[in-house]
Amino acid sequence: MTSPESHHGQTAAALAAQGHLEGAVHEHPTWSTYWKVATILTVITVAEVWCYYVPSFVASVWFVPVLLALSALKFGIVVLFYMHLKYDHKLFRALFTGPLIVAMFTIVALLFLFGKVAVRLGLLS
């Protein structure tokens, strides 16, 4: 009698869902990858702190946008590598990225609506 189970007692459907069938290869990051990512995140954090301690830069109009961009870059790196979004299926990336973009545009629109960004950029007084 043949059993529908294969490969250590798992069913073919379970193996397919895990990517073991049909030649699917799932990449896993190595220790070297995590070390490089941690170093990059540390360098970005040092740049953010350095920006805060330069008085002329704090007073400039570029202070907040640069810190937001560095923060967004760190967020993206953490999501891609430590939350393994880089190695997930494209559908999961889309399900995460789509709503994130909608949320970002909504927040920026609300900031303009209530004048917070316009005042900082000198468009309103």
N, C-alpha and C positions, 0 to 999 in steps of 0.2 A: 504494500500500500504506500503510495507516495504522499508526501505531506506538502501543503502549499508553503511551508516554512523553509527558509534557506538562510544561510549565513548566520550561524549562532542563534537559531530559533526565531529570527525576525521574519515577518512576512515580506513578500515582494513589494507591497504597497508602502510599508514602513521604510524599506531600503530606498525606494524611489524617492520618497519624501525627504530622505536624508541626503540624497544625491549620490548614492552608492551604485546605482544602476545607470545604464546608458552612457557610461564614460564620463559622467559629470565629475569634475575635480573642484574641490572647495579649497581655496588657498587659506592658509593660516599664517598670521604674522609670526616672525621669529623674535627672539630676544633682541637682536640687532635692530629690528624695526622699532620696537618699543623704546629702546635706548635713544635712537635718533629722534623719535617723536618727542620724548621727554626733554631732550636738549633743545629742540626747536621751541617748545612751549616755554622753557626757561628763558631763552633769549628774547622771545616776544614779551614776556613778563618784565624782564629787565628794561626793555625799551619803553614799556608803559610807565614804569616807575621813574625812569630817567626823564621822560617827557614831563612828568608832574613836577620834578624838581628844577626845571628850567623856567624861571619867572617870565622871560620874554615869550616863551612858547605858550605858557598858560594864559597869558593875556591876549594871544593872537586868536583869530577866528578859526584857525586850523586845529586848535587843541581838542575840542570835543569830537570832530569828525575823525581825527587820527586815532584817538582812543577807542572810538566805536569801531573803526575798521580793524584795529589790532585785536579788539575783543571778539569781533565776528570771525576773524581768522583763527583765533584760538578755539572758539566754539566749533568751527568747522573741522579743525584737526582732531579735537577730542571726539566729536561725533563719528568721524570717519574711521579713526583707528581704535579708540578705547571702547566705543559702542559697536564696533565692527560693521558699520554701515557700508564701508568700502567693500567688504567681502560678501555682503548680502546680495540677494536677488535685486534686479533693477526695479521691480515692483515696490519693494520695501523702501528703496531710496526715493521713489516718486511719492509714495504715501507719506514720507517724512518731509521731503523738500517742498512739495506743493503747498501744504498748509502753512509751513514756515514762511514761505514767500508771501502768501496772502496776509499772514499776521504782521510781517515787517512793513508791508505797504500800508496796512491799516494803521499801525502805530505812527508811521511818518505822516500819513494824511491827518490823523488826529492832532499831531503836534503842529502842523501847519494850520489846521482849523482853529485851534485855540491860541495861535500866535507865538508859541514857545520857540519854534525854529526861526520864524520870521524876525523876532526880536533879536535873537542871537546873531543872525546874519546881517542885521542892520537894515532890514527891509521895512520894519516898523520901529517907531520910537516909543 
